[in-house]
Amino acid sequence: MMRVLIIEDEIKTAEYLQQGLSECGYIVDYALTGADGLHLFRTQEYELVLLDVNLPEKDGWSILQEIRLGSDTRIIMLTASGRLSNKVKGLELGADDYLVKPFEFPELVARIRSVLRRSEKISEADAVQVADLEIDSARRVVYRSGQRIELTAKEFSLLLLLMRNAGVVMTRTQIVSLVWDINFDCDTNVVDVSIKRLRAKIDEPFQNKLIHTLRGVGYVLEDRQ
Ligand code: CA
């Protein structure tokens, strides 16, 4: 049974989502404030969080950042605004998907299934090594030349995708759909920004660069030495 936490201050919406998702077989708790939501999150185990952006006191962005400090639990943001800058912000802060209110309930269920399916796939993986770069998805650690490298949850997912497909060019569209799971304009720079941050950690301090750009196409991770 999958456990879902809803953090949403509109009680009717929270109750409606709880009832609907319970009928789909999920175990669902909800919190009406960010503080209560974080408390539940820290004291219970959840596979997924549905997180409203507009919350009183502590907003959804702060909650998202606090959760991401120590957890890669799947998070879907719920928001009243479809503005692209908000989507980019959510994804860069580590949200897995983004749903604009009002949404149809079946659409929410489809997104939840997709996000959870992807996390199952990710957790199945073993350790992968390319040159002196090693990633272990079970232990969620990355080493380069024997040095441990700290990555954010999204950087980790991105690196895992590139390493599992070492030598294969990944387009921006593929990267967005596999790492962030969202239908998203490819001309946004979220992938480039994330790659830049990843490079700064895993490539820049080292002689042998592993992430290569194919201008206008995407990225490939491979050992070219
Ligand atoms: Ca709200």
Residues whose N, C-alpha, C, O or C-beta is under 5 A from the ligand:
A	BS01	CA	D9 E10 D52 N54 L55
